[in-house]
Amino acid sequence: MISNKSSLSSRLGWLIAEIETKVNKSQVDFGNFTTNQDESALEQSLHHWEEVLGVLDILGAEGAYMLAREITLLLAALHQKKIARKAETYQIAADGMLQLTEYLRHLQEGYADLPVIILPSLNNLRAAREVDLLSEHLVFLP
């Protein structure tokens, strides 16, 4: 469904290259962490996600913000050593990072910002942290 909220698509057009650059840098750092258990690489990845989160908050892309927030919280939990199933969590985090890029492109094409589209990814990220999952009803609450 194409949205008549073209202003989000326009705003995103101005920022998408910067956001994707931060996401790509984060993915490289996260890969270094998962391969070498380099805590400084995890810290750098987390820092990039905090910056992405700030940009998405200002941009007003609700679904993208929710997804970036869950990724940020998961990376913070990894950093704080609160995650037991590491290998599975690494894959879930990497999948979430890819999902964000795809979702941003979806929004840039003019489609509506519908967080329910990414609900499975949101819940995978939340499950990795062992917190309550979201329902469709909760995603649509203002």
DSSP file with accessible surface (Angstrom, degrees, kcal/mol):
  #  RESIDUE AA STRUCTURE BP1 BP2  ACC     N-H-->O    O-->H-N    N-H-->O    O-->H-N    TCO  KAPPA ALPHA  PHI   PSI    X-CA   Y-CA   Z-CA
    1    1 A M              0   0  162      0, 0.0   111,-1.4     0, 0.0     2,-0.4   0.000 360.0 360.0 360.0 125.7    0.0    0.0    0.0
    2    2 A I  B     -A  111   0A 110    109,-0.2   109,-0.3     2,-0.0     2,-0.2  -0.670 360.0-137.1 -82.7 135.1    1.4    3.4   -1.0
    3    3 A S        -     0   0   22    107,-2.9    -1,-0.0    -2,-0.4     3,-0.0  -0.613  13.3-142.5 -93.3 150.4    1.1    6.0    1.7
    4    4 A N  S    S+     0   0  153     -2,-0.2     2,-1.1     1,-0.2     3,-0.3   0.296  84.5  97.6 -89.0  10.5    0.1    9.6    1.2
    5    5 A K    >>  +     0   0  109    105,-0.2     3,-1.4     1,-0.2     4,-1.0  -0.400  42.5 152.2 -89.5  55.5    2.7   10.4    3.8
    6    6 A S  H 3>  +     0   0   77     -2,-1.1     4,-2.7     1,-0.3    -1,-0.2   0.737  58.2  74.7 -63.2 -17.9    5.2   11.2    1.2
    7    7 A S  H 3> S+     0   0   63     -3,-0.3     4,-3.0     2,-0.2    -1,-0.3   0.889  93.5  51.7 -64.0 -35.1    6.9   13.6    3.6
    8    8 A L  H <> S+     0   0    6     -3,-1.4     4,-2.8     2,-0.2     5,-0.2   0.944 110.5  48.6 -63.9 -43.9    8.4   10.6    5.4
    9    9 A S  H  X S+     0   0   26     -4,-1.0     4,-2.1     1,-0.2    -2,-0.2   0.920 113.4  47.4 -61.3 -41.5    9.7    9.3    2.1
   10   10 A S  H  X S+     0   0   71     -4,-2.7     4,-1.1     2,-0.2    -2,-0.2   0.932 113.3  46.8 -66.1 -46.5   11.2   12.7    1.3
   11   11 A R  H >X S+     0   0  101     -4,-3.0     4,-0.9     1,-0.2     3,-0.5   0.911 112.4  50.9 -61.9 -41.6   12.8   13.1    4.7
   12   12 A L  H >X S+     0   0    0     -4,-2.8     4,-2.5     1,-0.2     3,-0.8   0.882 101.4  62.7 -64.2 -36.2   14.2    9.6    4.6
   13   13 A G  H 3< S+     0   0   37     -4,-2.1     4,-0.4     1,-0.3    -1,-0.2   0.847 103.1  49.8 -57.0 -34.3   15.6   10.4    1.1
   14   14 A W  H << S+     0   0  225     -4,-1.1    -1,-0.3    -3,-0.5    -2,-0.2   0.775 123.4  29.1 -73.9 -27.3   17.8   13.0    2.7
   15   15 A L  H <X S+     0   0   51     -4,-0.9     4,-2.5    -3,-0.8     5,-0.2   0.551  89.5  93.4-113.3 -10.5   19.1   10.8    5.4
   16   16 A I  H  X S+     0   0   13     -4,-2.5     4,-3.1     1,-0.2     5,-0.3   0.875  85.8  53.1 -62.1 -37.1   19.1    7.2    4.1
   17   17 A A  H  > S+     0   0   66     -4,-0.4     4,-2.1     1,-0.2    -1,-0.2   0.931 112.0  46.0 -63.1 -41.9   22.7    7.2    2.9
   18   18 A E  H  > S+     0   0  103     -3,-0.2     4,-2.1     2,-0.2    -2,-0.2   0.920 114.2  48.0 -65.6 -43.0   23.9    8.4    6.3
   19   19 A I  H  X S+     0   0    3     -4,-2.5     4,-2.6     1,-0.2    -2,-0.2   0.941 112.1  48.7 -63.3 -46.5   21.7    5.8    8.1
   20   20 A E  H  X S+     0   0   39     -4,-3.1     4,-2.9     1,-0.2    -1,-0.2   0.874 108.6  54.4 -64.0 -34.9   22.9    3.0    5.9
   21   21 A T  H  X S+     0   0   71     -4,-2.1     4,-2.5    -5,-0.3    -1,-0.2   0.935 110.6  46.0 -62.3 -45.1   26.5    4.0    6.4
   22   22 A K  H  X S+     0   0   47     -4,-2.1     4,-2.4     2,-0.2    -2,-0.2   0.911 113.4  49.2 -63.7 -42.3   26.0    3.8   10.2
   23   23 A V  H  X S+     0   0    0     -4,-2.6     4,-2.5     2,-0.2    -2,-0.2   0.932 111.2  49.6 -63.4 -43.7   24.2    0.4    9.9
   24   24 A N  H  X S+     0   0   83     -4,-2.9     4,-2.1     2,-0.2    -2,-0.2   0.916 111.3  48.4 -62.2 -43.9   27.0   -1.0    7.6
   25   25 A K  H  X S+     0   0  104     -4,-2.5     4,-2.6     1,-0.2    -1,-0.2   0.912 111.6  50.9 -61.8 -40.8   29.7    0.2   10.0
   26   26 A S  H  X S+     0   0    1     -4,-2.4     4,-3.1     1,-0.2    -2,-0.2   0.899 107.7  52.3 -63.4 -41.3   27.8   -1.4   12.9
   27   27 A Q  H  X S+     0   0   50     -4,-2.5     4,-2.5     2,-0.2    -1,-0.2   0.904 110.1  48.5 -62.7 -40.6   27.5   -4.7   11.0
   28   28 A V  H  X S+     0   0   90     -4,-2.1     4,-2.2     2,-0.2    -2,-0.2   0.945 114.2  45.9 -63.8 -47.2   31.2   -4.8   10.4
   29   29 A D  H  X S+     0   0   30     -4,-2.6     4,-2.2     1,-0.2    -2,-0.2   0.913 112.7  50.2 -61.9 -41.8   31.9   -4.1   14.1
   30   30 A F  H  X S+     0   0    8     -4,-3.1     4,-2.8     1,-0.2    -1,-0.2   0.902 108.7  52.7 -64.4 -39.3   29.3   -6.6   15.1
   31   31 A G  H  X S+     0   0   25     -4,-2.5     4,-2.1     1,-0.2     5,-0.2   0.905 108.3  50.8 -61.1 -40.1   30.9   -9.2   12.8
   32   32 A N  H  X S+     0   0   69     -4,-2.2     4,-2.5     1,-0.2     6,-0.7   0.887 111.1  49.4 -64.2 -37.9   34.3   -8.5   14.5
   33   33 A F  H  X S+     0   0    3     -4,-2.2     4,-2.4     4,-0.2    -2,-0.2   0.945 112.1  45.8 -65.2 -48.2   32.7   -9.0   17.8
   34   34 A T  H  < S+     0   0   41     -4,-2.8    -2,-0.2     1,-0.2    -1,-0.2   0.848 119.5  41.7 -67.8 -30.4   31.1  -12.3   16.9
   35   35 A T  H  < S+     0   0  107     -4,-2.1    -1,-0.2    -5,-0.2    -2,-0.2   0.913 132.9  18.3 -79.9 -44.8   34.2  -13.6   15.3
   36   36 A N  H  < S-     0   0  107     -4,-2.5    -2,-0.2    -5,-0.2    -3,-0.2   0.372  93.2-123.2-111.6   0.3   36.9  -12.5   17.8
   37   37 A Q     <  +     0   0   92     -4,-2.4     2,-0.9     1,-0.2    -4,-0.2   0.856  48.7 170.8  53.6  38.4   34.8  -11.7   20.9
   38   38 A D    >>  -     0   0   66     -6,-0.7     4,-1.6     1,-0.2     3,-0.6  -0.701  22.2-164.8 -83.8 103.5   36.3   -8.2   20.7
   39   39 A E  H 3> S+     0   0   56     -2,-0.9     4,-2.5     1,-0.2    -1,-0.2   0.829  87.0  58.7 -60.5 -33.4   34.3   -6.2   23.3
   40   40 A S  H 3> S+     0   0   68      1,-0.2     4,-2.2     2,-0.2    -1,-0.2   0.871 103.6  52.6 -67.1 -32.3   35.5   -2.9   21.9
   41   41 A A  H <> S+     0   0    5     -3,-0.6     4,-2.5     2,-0.2    -1,-0.2   0.901 109.0  49.7 -67.5 -38.6   33.9   -3.9   18.5
   42   42 A L  H  X S+     0   0    0     -4,-1.6     4,-2.8     2,-0.2    -2,-0.2   0.923 110.1  50.7 -64.7 -42.4   30.6   -4.6   20.3
   43   43 A E  H  X S+     0   0  101     -4,-2.5     4,-2.4     1,-0.2    -2,-0.2   0.908 111.3  48.3 -60.5 -41.5   30.9   -1.2   22.0
   44   44 A Q  H  X S+     0   0   86     -4,-2.2     4,-2.3     2,-0.2    -2,-0.2   0.913 111.2  50.1 -66.5 -41.3   31.5    0.5   18.7
   45   45 A S  H  X S+     0   0    0     -4,-2.5     4,-2.1     1,-0.2    -2,-0.2   0.933 111.0  49.4 -61.4 -44.7   28.5   -1.3   17.1
   46   46 A L  H  X S+     0   0   20     -4,-2.8     4,-2.2     1,-0.2    -2,-0.2   0.913 108.4  53.8 -61.4 -41.1   26.3   -0.3   20.0
   47   47 A H  H  X S+     0   0   78     -4,-2.4     4,-1.9     1,-0.2    -1,-0.2   0.919 107.5  50.4 -60.4 -44.3   27.5    3.3   19.6
   48   48 A H  H  X S+     0   0   11     -4,-2.3     4,-2.4     1,-0.2    -1,-0.2   0.912 110.0  50.9 -60.7 -40.9   26.5    3.3   15.9
   49   49 A W  H  X S+     0   0    0     -4,-2.1     4,-2.8     1,-0.2    -1,-0.2   0.868 105.7  54.6 -68.0 -34.6   23.1    1.9   16.8
   50   50 A E  H  X S+     0   0  101     -4,-2.2     4,-1.9     2,-0.2    -1,-0.2   0.903 110.1  47.6 -63.6 -37.7   22.5    4.6   19.4
   51   51 A E  H  X S+     0   0   65     -4,-1.9     4,-2.1     2,-0.2    -2,-0.2   0.920 111.8  49.1 -67.6 -43.8   23.2    7.2   16.6
   52   52 A V  H  X S+     0   0    2     -4,-2.4     4,-2.7     1,-0.2     5,-0.2   0.923 109.1  54.1 -59.5 -43.6   20.9    5.5   14.2
   53   53 A L  H  X S+     0   0   30     -4,-2.8     4,-2.1     1,-0.2    -1,-0.2   0.911 107.4  50.2 -58.6 -43.9   18.2    5.4   16.9
   54   54 A G  H  X S+     0   0   34     -4,-1.9     4,-2.0     2,-0.2    -1,-0.2   0.918 111.2  48.0 -62.3 -42.8   18.5    9.1   17.4
   55   55 A V  H  X S+     0   0   33     -4,-2.1     4,-2.5     1,-0.2    -2,-0.2   0.930 112.3  48.8 -64.7 -43.9   18.2    9.9   13.7
   56   56 A L  H  X>S+     0   0    0     -4,-2.7     4,-1.7     1,-0.2     5,-1.2   0.856 108.1  55.0 -67.4 -32.1   15.1    7.6   13.4
   57   57 A D  H  <5S+     0   0  100     -4,-2.1    -1,-0.2    -5,-0.2    -2,-0.2   0.944 112.4  42.0 -64.2 -46.7   13.5    9.2   16.4
   58   58 A I  H  <5S+     0   0  150     -4,-2.0    -2,-0.2     1,-0.2    -1,-0.2   0.887 111.0  57.5 -67.5 -37.2   13.8   12.7   14.9
   59   59 A L  H  <5S-     0   0    6     -4,-2.5    -1,-0.2    -5,-0.2    -2,-0.2   0.837 103.3-132.0 -64.1 -32.9   12.8   11.3   11.4
   60   60 A G  T  <5 +     0   0   40     -4,-1.7     2,-1.2     1,-0.2    -3,-0.2   0.720  53.3 148.2  85.9  22.7    9.5   10.0   12.8
   61   61 A A     >< -     0   0    0     -5,-1.2     4,-2.8     1,-0.2    -1,-0.2  -0.739  25.8-172.8 -90.5  91.4    9.7    6.6   11.2
   62   62 A E  H  > S+     0   0  111     -2,-1.2     4,-2.5     1,-0.2    -1,-0.2   0.904  77.5  43.6 -57.3 -51.3    7.9    4.7   14.0
   63   63 A G  H  > S+     0   0    0      2,-0.2     4,-2.3     1,-0.2    -1,-0.2   0.930 115.8  47.7 -63.7 -45.2    8.5    1.1   12.8
   64   64 A A  H  > S+     0   0    0      1,-0.2     4,-2.8     2,-0.2     5,-0.2   0.901 111.9  51.4 -62.5 -39.5   12.1    1.7   11.9
   65   65 A Y  H  X S+     0   0   61     -4,-2.8     4,-2.6    -9,-0.2    -2,-0.2   0.929 109.1  50.3 -62.9 -44.2   12.6    3.3   15.3
   66   66 A M  H  X S+     0   0   33     -4,-2.5     4,-2.1    -5,-0.2    -2,-0.2   0.917 112.8  46.5 -60.3 -42.9   11.1    0.4   17.1
   67   67 A L  H  X S+     0   0    0     -4,-2.3     4,-2.2     2,-0.2    -2,-0.2   0.936 113.2  47.8 -67.0 -45.1   13.3   -2.1   15.2
   68   68 A A  H  X S+     0   0    0     -4,-2.8     4,-2.7     1,-0.2    -1,-0.2   0.885 110.3  53.9 -62.9 -36.6   16.5    0.0   15.9
   69   69 A R  H  X S+     0   0  106     -4,-2.6     4,-2.8    -5,-0.2    -1,-0.2   0.925 108.4  48.2 -64.0 -44.3   15.5    0.3   19.5
   70   70 A E  H  X S+     0   0    6     -4,-2.1     4,-2.1     2,-0.2    -2,-0.2   0.900 112.3  49.1 -64.9 -38.0   15.2   -3.5   19.9
   71   71 A I  H  X S+     0   0    0     -4,-2.2     4,-2.7     2,-0.2     5,-0.2   0.940 111.9  49.2 -64.2 -45.5   18.5   -4.0   18.2
   72   72 A T  H  X S+     0   0   12     -4,-2.7     4,-2.5     1,-0.2    -2,-0.2   0.921 111.4  48.8 -60.3 -44.7   20.2   -1.4   20.5
   73   73 A L  H  X S+     0   0   55     -4,-2.8     4,-2.2     2,-0.2    -1,-0.2   0.883 111.3  50.1 -64.3 -37.3   18.7   -3.0   23.6
   74   74 A L  H  X S+     0   0    0     -4,-2.1     4,-2.4     2,-0.2    -2,-0.2   0.929 111.0  48.1 -68.1 -42.9   19.9   -6.5   22.4
   75   75 A L  H  X S+     0   0    0     -4,-2.7     4,-2.5     1,-0.2    -2,-0.2   0.903 111.2  51.5 -63.8 -38.6   23.4   -5.2   21.8
   76   76 A A  H  X S+     0   0   22     -4,-2.5     4,-2.2    -5,-0.2    -1,-0.2   0.908 108.9  50.8 -63.6 -40.0   23.4   -3.5   25.2
   77   77 A A  H  <>S+     0   0   11     -4,-2.2     5,-3.0     2,-0.2     6,-0.4   0.894 110.4  49.4 -65.2 -38.6   22.3   -6.8   26.8
   78   78 A L  H ><5S+     0   0    8     -4,-2.4     3,-1.5     3,-0.2    -2,-0.2   0.925 110.5  50.5 -62.6 -43.8   25.1   -8.6   25.0
   79   79 A H  H 3<5S+     0   0   60     -4,-2.5    -2,-0.2     1,-0.3    -1,-0.2   0.870 110.9  48.5 -62.5 -36.5   27.5   -6.0   26.3
   80   80 A Q  T 3<5S-     0   0  107     -4,-2.2    -1,-0.3    -5,-0.2    -2,-0.2   0.353 114.3-119.8 -86.3   5.2   26.2   -6.4   29.8
   81   81 A K  T < 5S+     0   0  130     -3,-1.5    -3,-0.2    -5,-0.1    -2,-0.1   0.854  72.8 132.8  59.8  40.7   26.6  -10.2   29.5
   82   82 A K      < +     0   0  149     -5,-3.0     2,-0.5    -6,-0.1    -4,-0.2   0.285  43.6  91.9-100.9   7.7   22.9  -10.8   30.1
   83   83 A I        -     0   0    9     -6,-0.4     3,-0.2    -5,-0.2    46,-0.1  -0.913  46.3-178.5-110.8 128.0   22.4  -13.2   27.1
   84   84 A A  S    S+     0   0   83     -2,-0.5     2,-1.5    44,-0.2    -1,-0.2   0.894  76.1  57.0 -89.2 -45.6   22.8  -16.9   27.6
   85   85 A R     >  +     0   0  101     43,-0.2     4,-2.0     1,-0.2    -1,-0.2  -0.596  66.2 167.2 -91.4  80.9   22.3  -18.2   24.1
   86   86 A K  H  >  +     0   0   84     -2,-1.5     4,-2.7     2,-0.2     5,-0.2   0.920  67.0  49.7 -66.5 -50.8   25.0  -16.3   22.3
   87   87 A A  H  > S+     0   0   82      1,-0.2     4,-1.6     2,-0.2    -1,-0.2   0.929 115.3  44.6 -58.6 -45.4   25.2  -18.0   18.9
   88   88 A E  H  > S+     0   0  101      1,-0.2     4,-2.2     2,-0.2    -1,-0.2   0.914 113.3  51.8 -64.5 -39.9   21.5  -17.8   18.3
   89   89 A T  H  X S+     0   0    1     -4,-2.0     4,-2.7     1,-0.2     5,-0.2   0.876 104.1  56.7 -66.3 -38.2   21.4  -14.2   19.5
   90   90 A Y  H  X S+     0   0   31     -4,-2.7     4,-2.4     1,-0.2    -1,-0.2   0.923 109.7  45.8 -59.1 -43.6   24.2  -13.2   17.1
   91   91 A Q  H  X S+     0   0  111     -4,-1.6     4,-2.6    -5,-0.2    -2,-0.2   0.912 111.8  51.1 -67.5 -40.9   22.1  -14.5   14.2
   92   92 A I  H  X S+     0   0   23     -4,-2.2     4,-2.3     2,-0.2    -2,-0.2   0.923 111.7  47.6 -62.2 -43.2   18.9  -12.8   15.5
   93   93 A A  H  X S+     0   0    0     -4,-2.7     4,-2.2     2,-0.2    -2,-0.2   0.936 112.4  48.9 -64.2 -44.6   20.8   -9.4   15.8
   94   94 A A  H  X S+     0   0   32     -4,-2.4     4,-2.0     1,-0.2    -2,-0.2   0.912 111.2  50.2 -62.1 -41.7   22.3   -9.8   12.4
   95   95 A D  H  X S+     0   0   78     -4,-2.6     4,-2.5     1,-0.2    -1,-0.2   0.901 108.9  52.3 -63.1 -41.0   18.9  -10.6   10.9
   96   96 A G  H  X S+     0   0    2     -4,-2.3     4,-2.1     2,-0.2    -1,-0.2   0.896 106.6  53.3 -62.0 -39.5   17.4   -7.5   12.6
   97   97 A M  H  X S+     0   0    1     -4,-2.2     4,-1.5     1,-0.2    -1,-0.2   0.918 111.2  45.5 -62.8 -42.6   20.1   -5.3   11.2
   98   98 A L  H  X S+     0   0   89     -4,-2.0     4,-2.1     1,-0.2    -2,-0.2   0.899 109.7  55.8 -65.8 -40.0   19.3   -6.5    7.7
   99   99 A Q  H  X S+     0   0   46     -4,-2.5     4,-2.7     1,-0.2    -2,-0.2   0.886 103.1  55.2 -61.3 -38.3   15.6   -6.1    8.3
  100  100 A L  H  X S+     0   0    0     -4,-2.1     4,-2.7     2,-0.2    -1,-0.2   0.941 107.2  49.1 -62.4 -45.0   16.1   -2.5    9.2
  101  101 A T  H  X S+     0   0   12     -4,-1.5     4,-2.0     1,-0.2    -1,-0.2   0.929 113.2  47.1 -60.2 -44.3   17.8   -1.7    5.9
  102  102 A E  H  X S+     0   0  112     -4,-2.1     4,-2.1     1,-0.2    -1,-0.2   0.908 111.9  50.4 -63.6 -41.8   15.0   -3.4    4.0
  103  103 A Y  H  X S+     0   0    3     -4,-2.7     4,-2.3     1,-0.2    -2,-0.2   0.905 108.4  52.2 -66.1 -39.2   12.3   -1.6    6.0
  104  104 A L  H  X S+     0   0    1     -4,-2.7     4,-2.5     1,-0.2    -1,-0.2   0.906 109.3  49.5 -63.9 -39.9   13.9    1.8    5.4
  105  105 A R  H  X S+     0   0  123     -4,-2.0     4,-1.7     2,-0.2    -1,-0.2   0.892 108.4  54.3 -64.6 -39.0   14.0    1.1    1.6
  106  106 A H  H  <>S+     0   0   53     -4,-2.1     5,-1.6     1,-0.2    -2,-0.2   0.927 111.2  45.0 -58.2 -46.1   10.4    0.1    1.8
  107  107 A L  H ><5S+     0   0    1     -4,-2.3     3,-1.9     1,-0.2    -2,-0.2   0.883 108.3  56.6 -67.2 -38.2    9.6    3.4    3.4
  108  108 A Q  H 3<5S+     0   0   72     -4,-2.5    -1,-0.2     1,-0.3    -2,-0.2   0.842  98.7  61.6 -64.9 -29.4   11.7    5.4    1.0
  109  109 A E  T 3<5S-     0   0  131     -4,-1.7    -1,-0.3    -5,-0.2    -2,-0.2   0.529 126.4-101.2 -73.9  -4.2    9.6    3.9   -1.8
  110  110 A G  T < 5S+     0   0   13     -3,-1.9  -107,-2.9     1,-0.3  -105,-0.2   0.477  73.0 144.9 101.2   2.6    6.6    5.6   -0.3
  111  111 A Y  B   < -A    2   0A  78     -5,-1.6    -1,-0.3  -109,-0.3  -109,-0.2  -0.388  57.0 -91.5 -73.5 155.2    5.0    2.7    1.5
  112  112 A A        -     0   0   11   -111,-1.4     2,-1.3     1,-0.1    -1,-0.1  -0.279  34.3-112.5 -66.5 148.6    3.2    3.3    4.8
  113  113 A D        +     0   0   21     -3,-0.1    -1,-0.1    -6,-0.1   -51,-0.1  -0.710  49.2 165.3 -82.9  94.1    5.1    3.0    8.0
  114  114 A L    >   -     0   0   58     -2,-1.3     3,-2.2     1,-0.1     4,-0.4  -0.871  23.3-167.4-117.7  95.7    3.4   -0.1    9.4
  115  115 A P  G >  S+     0   0   11      0, 0.0     3,-1.3     0, 0.0     4,-0.3   0.749  81.7  75.2 -56.7 -22.2    5.3   -1.6   12.3
  116  116 A V  G >  S+     0   0   37      1,-0.3     3,-1.2     2,-0.2    24,-0.0   0.815  85.0  66.5 -61.9 -24.5    3.2   -4.8   12.2
  117  117 A I  G <  S+     0   0   81     -3,-2.2    -1,-0.3     1,-0.3     4,-0.2   0.861 108.3  37.2 -61.8 -35.6    5.1   -5.7    9.0
  118  118 A I  G <> S+     0   0    1     -3,-1.3     4,-2.5    -4,-0.4     3,-0.3   0.255  82.7 113.3-102.9  13.3    8.3   -6.1   11.1
  119  119 A L  H <> S+     0   0   19     -3,-1.2     4,-2.8    -4,-0.3     5,-0.2   0.882  74.3  54.6 -54.8 -42.3    6.5   -7.6   14.2
  120  120 A P  H  > S+     0   0   82      0, 0.0     4,-2.2     0, 0.0    -1,-0.2   0.931 111.1  45.6 -59.7 -41.3    8.2  -11.0   13.7
  121  121 A S  H  > S+     0   0   21     -3,-0.3     4,-2.3     2,-0.2    -2,-0.2   0.913 111.9  51.8 -66.0 -42.5   11.7   -9.4   13.8
  122  122 A L  H  X S+     0   0    0     -4,-2.5     4,-2.2     1,-0.2    -1,-0.2   0.933 112.2  46.2 -58.2 -44.9   10.7   -7.3   16.7
  123  123 A N  H  X S+     0   0   26     -4,-2.8     4,-2.9     2,-0.2    -1,-0.2   0.854 109.0  54.3 -71.3 -32.9    9.6  -10.3   18.7
  124  124 A N  H  X S+     0   0   90     -4,-2.2     4,-1.9    -5,-0.2    -1,-0.2   0.930 110.9  46.9 -62.9 -43.5   12.7  -12.3   17.7
  125  125 A L  H  X S+     0   0    1     -4,-2.3     4,-0.9     2,-0.2    -2,-0.2   0.901 114.7  46.6 -64.2 -40.7   14.9   -9.5   19.1
  126  126 A R  H ><>S+     0   0   39     -4,-2.2     5,-1.9     1,-0.2     3,-0.6   0.900 109.2  54.1 -68.9 -40.0   12.8   -9.4   22.3
  127  127 A A  H ><5S+     0   0   37     -4,-2.9     3,-1.3     1,-0.2    -1,-0.2   0.875 101.9  58.8 -62.9 -35.4   12.8  -13.1   22.7
  128  128 A A  H 3<5S+     0   0    4     -4,-1.9    -1,-0.2     1,-0.3   -44,-0.2   0.825 109.5  44.0 -63.6 -29.1   16.6  -13.1   22.6
  129  129 A R  T <<5S-     0   0   53     -4,-0.9    -1,-0.3    -3,-0.6    -2,-0.2   0.424 114.1-123.1 -90.6  -2.7   16.5  -10.8   25.6
  130  130 A E  T < 5 +     0   0  141     -3,-1.3     2,-0.3    -4,-0.4    -3,-0.2   0.906  64.9 135.5  58.5  47.2   13.8  -12.9   27.2
  131  131 A V      < -     0   0   50     -5,-1.9    -1,-0.2     1,-0.1    -2,-0.1  -0.776  65.0 -70.2-115.8 166.4   11.3  -10.1   27.6
  132  132 A D        -     0   0  138     -2,-0.3     2,-0.1     1,-0.1    -1,-0.1  -0.226  52.3-121.7 -57.1 141.1    7.6  -10.1   26.8
  133  133 A L        -     0   0   98      1,-0.1     2,-0.3    -7,-0.1    -1,-0.1  -0.416  23.7-113.7 -80.7 159.3    6.7  -10.3   23.1
  134  134 A L        -     0   0   33    -15,-0.2     2,-0.2    -2,-0.1    -1,-0.1  -0.674  23.0-147.0 -92.0 149.0    4.6   -7.6   21.4
  135  135 A S     >  -     0   0   54     -2,-0.3     4,-2.0     1,-0.1     5,-0.2  -0.690  30.3-107.9-106.1 165.7    1.2   -8.3   20.0
  136  136 A E  H  > S+     0   0  124     -2,-0.2     4,-1.5     1,-0.2     5,-0.1   0.896 121.2  56.5 -58.0 -37.4   -0.4   -6.7   17.0
  137  137 A H  H  > S+     0   0  130      1,-0.2     4,-0.6     2,-0.2     3,-0.2   0.926 106.7  47.3 -61.8 -45.3   -2.6   -4.7   19.3
  138  138 A L  H >4 S+     0   0   88      1,-0.2     3,-0.7     2,-0.2    -1,-0.2   0.864 107.2  57.0 -65.6 -35.2    0.4   -3.2   21.2
  139  139 A V  H 3< S+     0   0   13     -4,-2.0    -1,-0.2     1,-0.2    -2,-0.2   0.859 108.4  47.8 -66.2 -30.3    2.2   -2.3   18.0
  140  140 A F  H 3< S+     0   0  116     -4,-1.5    -1,-0.2    -3,-0.2    -2,-0.2   0.546  84.6 109.2 -91.1  -6.1   -0.8   -0.2   16.9
  141  141 A L    <<        0   0   87     -3,-0.7    -3,-0.0    -4,-0.6    -4,-0.0  -0.481 360.0 360.0 -68.0 140.9   -1.3    1.6   20.2
  142  142 A P              0   0  172      0, 0.0    -1,-0.1     0, 0.0    -2,-0.1  -0.263 360.0 360.0 -67.7 360.0   -0.3    5.3   19.9
